[in-house]
Amino acid sequence: MNAKIFMRLQSVLLVVVLPTILLCPSSLGAQTAPPTNTACRLSVLRVKLVLPRAGWAIVGPAGGGDCAVQHIYWTDDNGQVWRDITPRDMPTRKIGQVFFLDRVHGSLLSTNALSEEENARYYLLSTEDGGQHWRTQVLQAPRGTFSPRQQRNISFAGGYLSPIQMFFSDPEHGWVFWRYAVTHTLRYALLSTTDSGRTWKPLPEPPGGGPLQFTSAREGWMIGGPEEVESISASMDTQLWLTRDAGGTWVPVPVPVPKESAEQSAYLVALKFKNMREGLVAAGVQGTEGSVTFVNCFTRDGGKTWQFSQFDAESAQPSLGSEHIFWSVYSPSPERHHAGKVSVQKDNNPISFGLPADVSSASRLIDLDFLDDTNAWATYSDGGQARLVATIDGGQTSKLMASPLPTQELLLH
């Protein structure tokens, strides 16, 4: 229930917007000749701001078809110009997890496997020159292990692994976070590298499903489950955890999210730490009658003390800056069958996100990604098309970005 509350915002918007975007090759402003095979129309699948003004976009076949290889593009000027940095000899059609530490160091996880395919083969592709050259290797997925108590509580029937996050603290030290699904439960695993991904070793099972972040080669944070797990199906997003040995062991850090009563349940959704002292955590409190309170949690002493602010909303999705949490807040329309309104809040204060003149003021926010308190990318639905905009002043003003979609032939054979 916890994660679904936050995902409700995206699902409501995507049900209305996504079908139009995927069927429109000119979305995000690209001017292209219409393809003759609609099954091979391309779409911008994902975008991510990595550094101020710099980030990547994944382009692939609309609707997840296999008619074209997914490509990754990079921009250094907030999307005014994009360059194709796709590995020349990529062994698969699909690009999974992506992580760029800076403009030159990046990694991709590539697979052709379905999400629930057993014994799937994964490839790790790494670059140290901004995508001009890539190193490719097979990444051996870890296998789940169970304690005797857990074996008694579950019925093991096969199971499959899938990578859910990749993170590097520096060019040498990195982690791949895996989700292991078996009958009636989810388990998790970590692989770590100390040589830029050339070799990997399994770590002890982490205390939950993340997300995680490392602030150095040895120190990191993650969101996981409670210390005492009553059952293997217990919620896995109620506790903040800390490691000082690169993920070998984790210790709990209390986050006393304010609650009005013991019947309410608090949960953690997202985190971002500058270092081992200063950090942000986005949280929520589920009321007894379905109400939701969203909570901003701030610490400057490594979690010894916290400051909180909060607001009530139907649903909201957080994007963590450097000192503040920015929320996409959804308000349902009073008219049935009409899309609701999405507004932006900085912590618990509403702000106005200034759109370019090219984007209608009636457009609807789809996604918001703040890198810090000033730099962000946002995606809007404008008259049936997706518009990607960039801000460098915290949303006071923004500029329309160009599309990374190919401008010539859309059909890749």
Secondary structure, DSSP 8 states (H G I E B T S, - for coil): -HHHHHHHHHHHHHHHHHHHHHT-TTGGG------S-GGG-EEEEEEEEEETTEEEEEEEEGGG-SSS--EEEEESSTTSS-EE---TT-SSS-EEEEEESSSS-EEEEE----TT-TT--EEEEEESSTTSS-EEEEE--------HHHHHH------EEEEEEEEESSSS-EEEEEEEEETTEEEEEEEEESSTTSS-EEE---SSS--EEESSSS-EEEEE--SS-SSTTS-S-SEEEEESSTTS--EEE------SSTTSEEEEEEEEESSSS-EEEEEEEE-TTS-EEEEEEEESSTTSS-EEEEEE-SEEEEEE-SS-EEEEEEE--SSTTS--EEEEEETTEEE-----TTS-TT-EEEEEEESSSS-EEEEEEETTEEEEEEESSTTSS-EE----S-SS-----
